[in-house]
Amino acid sequence: MEPLLLSVVSVAADWPLLLSAVGLGLCVGTITGLFGAGGGFIIVPSLNALLGVPMTTAVGTGAAHVLGGSSIALWRQLDRRFLGIRVAGAMAVGIPPGTRLGLAVVERLKHVGTIGVFSREVVAADFVLQAVFAGFLAMLAFWMVLDNFWLRRGQGDDEQNHRGILAWVRIPPMCSARTIPGGPISIPLLFLFGVFEGFVAGLLGIGGSVIMMPALFYLIGQTTKYATQTCLMLAFVSGLSATIQHGIVGNIDYTLAAALIFGAFSGTKLGTVIRSRITGRSIRQYFGFVVGGAVLLPLCKLLTMLVGG
C-alpha cells in the first residue's frame, strides 16, 4: 500500500504539470486528426522547452504519445477500403531497424553528459536534439512555404494529374496503388523511406509523419488526403516501435504520456471534422504554418541555454 500511496501523492503534487500536458495533448491531437501527423514535432520540444522535462525523457514520452494519438485518429478515420495500406505496408518494414538506429544515437548522447558551447556547459542530449529539431523543422517549413506560394502557384487543386518527383525511380519490384495516380512505385524506395521514418522516430520521438505527409505527396506522388491516412498508419507503426524500444531503456514518463493521450482524445475528433471540410491544398498550406510556428520552440530553448544559462 505504501508504494501506491507515494505514487498517488506524487501525481497530486505534479497536477499543474499534468494539466499542462492535457492541454498540450488537446492541441496536438487536433493537429494529428487534421494533418495525419503524430504531433511529436510539437510535443517533444514543448515538453523540454515549456515543461522542463529532460530531452531524452521527452523523446521517449513523445513516442508514447504518438502511439496513443495515432491509434485514436486511425480508429476514427481509417477508410473501410484501407486505401493507402499498400504504401504504408511497404514502408512499415523499414521502420523497426531505422528506429533502433535513432535510439542508439539518443543513448549515446545520454551518456556524453555535458558539452561546452560558446564557453557554456550545456546538457549534450538537450542541446543537440533541440538543434536537430530546429534545423529539421526550419527546412521543412521552408519547403512547404516554397511549394504553397511559388512552385504550385496557379495550379489549383488538381491532384489527379500529380506525379511524384521520384516517379522515375524504377528499382524492382514495383507496385501499383489507387492512391498514387502517377503509376507504379518502387517497393525498395518505399522501404528506404520507412527506414528514414523509423530513424526520425527513434532519434526525435516523433511519428515521422511531419516529413512523410509532404514527402508522400511531393516525392512519391500520393494524393494529399490519402497521404494523411497513410501517415496515420505509419505513425502508429513508428510510434509502437519507438515506444517499445525507448520503454526498454527507461526513457518514458508513463504518467505524463497518459495525460498527453487523454488530451489528444478530444483533439483528434476536432481535427478529423476540420479535415473533412477543407481541400488538399488548404491542408498543405495550414500544415506549413503550423511547422513554421513550431520552429520557434527549439530556437527559444537553444537561446535560453546559451544566454540564460
C-alpha positions in Angstrom: 0.0 0.0 0.0 2.9 2.4 0.8 4.3 2.5 -2.8 0.8 3.1 -4.1 0.2 5.9 -1.6 3.5 7.5 -2.6 2.6 7.3 -6.2 -0.8 9.0 -5.6 0.9 11.8 -3.6 3.5 12.3 -6.4 0.8 12.6 -9.0 -1.2 15.0 -6.9 1.9 17.2 -6.4 2.5 17.3 -10.2 -1.1 18.3 -11.1 0.0 21.6 -12.8 2.4 19.7 -15.0 -0.2 17.1 -15.8 -2.9 19.7 -16.5 -0.5 21.5 -18.9 0.2 18.1 -20.6 -3.6 17.6 -21.1 -3.9 21.0 -22.8 -0.8 20.3 -24.9 -2.2 16.9 -25.9 -5.5 18.6 -26.9 -3.8 21.0 -29.2 -1.5 18.3 -30.7 -4.4 15.9 -31.1 -6.2 18.4 -33.3 -3.1 18.5 -35.5 -2.9 14.7 -35.6 -6.5 14.5 -36.8 -6.2 17.3 -39.4 -2.8 16.5 -41.0 -2.2 12.8 -40.1 1.0 13.9 -38.4 1.6 12.3 -35.0 2.3 15.7 -33.3 5.6 14.7 -31.7 7.3 17.5 -33.6 5.5 19.9 -31.2 5.1 17.6 -28.1 8.8 16.8 -27.7 10.3 20.3 -27.9 7.4 21.6 -25.8 8.0 19.1 -23.0 11.6 20.2 -22.8 11.2 24.0 -23.5 7.9 24.7 -21.7 7.6 22.0 -19.0 11.3 21.3 -18.2 11.3 17.6 -19.0 14.8 16.2 -19.8 15.1 15.9 -23.6 15.8 12.1 -23.6 12.6 11.6 -21.5 10.7 14.0 -23.7 11.7 11.9 -26.8 10.5 8.6 -25.2 7.3 10.2 -23.8 6.7 11.8 -27.2 6.9 8.4 -28.9 4.3 7.0 -26.4 2.0 10.0 -27.2 2.4 9.4 -30.9 1.4 5.8 -30.5 -1.7 6.8 -28.4 -2.7 9.7 -30.6 -2.3 7.9 -33.9 -4.2 4.9 -32.6 -7.2 7.1 -31.7 -7.1 9.1 -35.0 -6.6 5.9 -37.1 -9.6 4.2 -35.4 -11.8 7.3 -36.1 -10.9 7.9 -39.8 -9.5 4.8 -41.4 -11.1 4.3 -44.7 -13.0 0.9 -44.8 -11.3 0.2 -48.2 -8.0 0.6 -46.4 -6.7 2.9 -49.1 -3.1 3.7 -48.6 -2.3 0.5 -46.7 -0.2 -0.9 -49.6 2.1 2.0 -49.5 2.2 2.0 -45.7 2.9 -1.7 -45.6 6.0 -1.4 -47.8 7.3 1.4 -45.7 6.5 -0.2 -42.4 9.0 -3.0 -42.9 11.9 -0.5 -42.7 10.7 1.3 -39.6 12.0 -1.1 -36.8 15.6 -1.1 -38.0 15.5 2.7 -38.5 14.1 3.2 -35.0 16.9 1.1 -33.5 19.5 3.3 -35.2 17.9 6.5 -34.0 17.6 5.2 -30.4 21.3 4.3 -30.5 22.2 7.9 -31.2 19.9 9.1 -28.3 21.6 6.7 -25.9 25.0 7.8 -27.0 24.1 11.4 -26.3 22.6 10.5 -22.9 26.0 9.1 -21.8 28.0 12.1 -23.1 26.8 14.3 -20.2 27.6 17.9 -20.8 29.5 19.7 -23.5 30.9 23.2 -23.9 29.2 25.5 -26.3 30.3 29.2 -26.6 32.0 28.9 -23.2 28.9 27.5 -21.5 28.3 24.0 -20.2 25.1 22.5 -21.6 23.5 19.1 -21.4 24.6 17.3 -24.6 21.3 15.5 -25.3 19.2 18.6 -24.7 21.3 20.9 -26.9 22.0 18.5 -29.8 18.4 17.2 -30.1 16.9 20.7 -29.9 19.4 21.9 -32.5 18.4 19.0 -34.8 14.7 19.8 -34.2 15.3 23.4 -35.1 17.1 22.6 -38.3 14.7 19.9 -39.2 11.6 22.0 -38.8 13.1 25.1 -40.5 14.0 23.1 -43.6 10.5 21.5 -43.7 8.8 24.9 -43.2 10.9 26.5 -46.0 9.9 23.7 -48.4 6.2 24.0 -47.6 6.2 27.8 -48.0 8.2 27.4 -51.2 5.6 25.0 -52.6 2.5 26.8 -51.5 3.4 30.3 -52.6 5.7 29.7 -55.6 6.1 26.2 -57.0 2.4 25.4 -57.3 1.1 28.9 -57.9 -1.8 28.8 -60.3 -2.1 25.0 -60.4 -5.3 24.9 -58.3 -6.1 21.6 -56.5 -5.9 19.1 -59.4 -4.1 16.3 -57.7 -5.3 13.5 -60.0 -2.7 14.7 -62.6 0.0 15.0 -60.0 3.2 12.9 -60.4 5.9 12.4 -57.7 9.4 13.8 -58.2 10.8 10.2 -57.6 8.4 8.5 -60.0 11.4 7.9 -62.3 13.0 5.5 -59.8 12.2 2.1 -61.3 14.1 -0.3 -58.9 12.1 -3.6 -59.0 9.8 -4.9 -57.7 7.2 -2.3 -58.5 3.7 -2.0 -57.1 0.6 0.0 -58.2 -1.7 1.8 -55.7 -5.0 3.5 -56.3 -3.8 6.4 -54.1 -0.9 7.1 -56.5 -2.3 8.4 -59.8 1.1 8.7 -61.4 1.6 4.9 -61.8 3.7 2.1 -60.2 6.2 2.9 -57.5 9.4 1.1 -56.4 9.0 -1.1 -53.3 12.7 -0.7 -52.3 12.2 3.1 -52.5 9.3 2.9 -50.1 11.3 0.6 -47.8 14.1 3.2 -47.6 11.5 5.9 -46.7 10.4 3.6 -43.9 13.9 3.3 -42.6 14.2 7.1 -42.5 10.9 7.5 -40.7 12.0 4.9 -38.1 15.3 6.7 -37.6 13.5 10.0 -37.0 11.0 8.3 -34.6 13.9 6.8 -32.6 16.0 9.9 -32.6 13.4 12.6 -32.0 10.4 10.7 -30.6 8.1 11.8 -33.5 6.0 9.7 -35.7 7.9 10.9 -38.8 4.6 11.9 -40.4 5.7 15.5 -40.2 8.1 14.6 -43.0 6.1 11.8 -44.6 2.9 13.8 -45.4 4.7 16.2 -47.7 7.2 13.5 -48.9 4.4 11.1 -50.0 2.8 13.9 -51.9 5.9 15.6 -53.5 8.2 12.7 -53.9 6.1 9.5 -54.1 3.0 11.2 -55.8 0.3 10.1 -53.4 -2.7 12.5 -53.2 -2.9 14.6 -50.1 -5.9 13.3 -48.3 -4.8 9.7 -48.8 -1.3 10.6 -47.8 -2.6 11.8 -44.4 -4.3 8.4 -44.0 -1.1 6.5 -44.9 0.8 8.8 -42.5 -1.6 7.8 -39.6 -0.8 4.1 -40.3 2.9 4.9 -40.4 2.7 7.0 -37.2 1.1 4.0 -35.4 3.9 1.6 -36.6 6.7 4.0 -35.8 5.1 5.1 -32.5 4.8 1.4 -31.5 8.4 0.6 -32.4 9.8 3.7 -30.7 7.7 3.3 -27.6 8.8 -0.3 -27.1 12.5 0.5 -27.6 12.5 3.7 -25.5 10.5 1.9 -22.8 13.1 -0.8 -22.5 15.9 1.8 -21.7 13.7 3.8 -19.4 13.1 7.0 -21.5 9.3 7.2 -20.9 7.3 9.0 -18.2 4.1 7.0 -18.4 2.0 9.3 -16.2 2.9 12.3 -18.4 2.2 10.2 -21.6 -1.2 9.2 -20.2 -2.1 12.9 -19.7 -1.0 13.8 -23.2 -3.0 11.0 -24.7 -6.1 11.9 -22.6 -6.0 15.4 -24.1 -5.4 14.1 -27.6 -8.6 12.0 -27.5 -10.8 15.1 -27.9 -8.4 16.9 -30.2 -8.3 14.2 -32.8 -12.1 14.3 -33.2 -11.9 18.1 -33.8 -9.1 17.7 -36.3 -10.9 15.0 -38.2 -14.0 17.1 -38.6 -12.0 20.1 -39.9 -10.1 17.8 -42.3 -13.3 16.6 -43.9 -14.3 20.2 -44.7 -11.2 21.6 -46.4 -9.3 20.9 -49.6 -6.0 19.1 -50.0 -4.2 22.3 -50.9 -5.6 24.0 -47.8 -4.3 21.1 -45.7 -0.8 21.6 -47.1 -0.9 25.4 -46.5 -2.1 25.2 -42.9 0.5 22.4 -42.3 3.2 24.8 -43.4 2.1 27.5 -41.0 2.0 25.0 -38.1 5.5 23.7 -38.8 6.8 27.3 -39.2 5.4 28.2 -35.7 6.8 25.0 -34.2 10.3 26.1 -35.2 10.2 28.8 -32.5 10.1 26.2 -29.7 13.5 24.7 -30.1 15.1 28.0 -31.2 13.8 29.7 -28.0 15.1 26.8 -25.9 18.5 26.9 -27.5 18.7 30.7 -26.9 17.8 30.2 -23.3 20.5 27.5 -22.9 23.2 29.7 -24.4 22.2 33.1 -23.0 20.1 32.5 -19.9 22.1 29.5 -18.5 
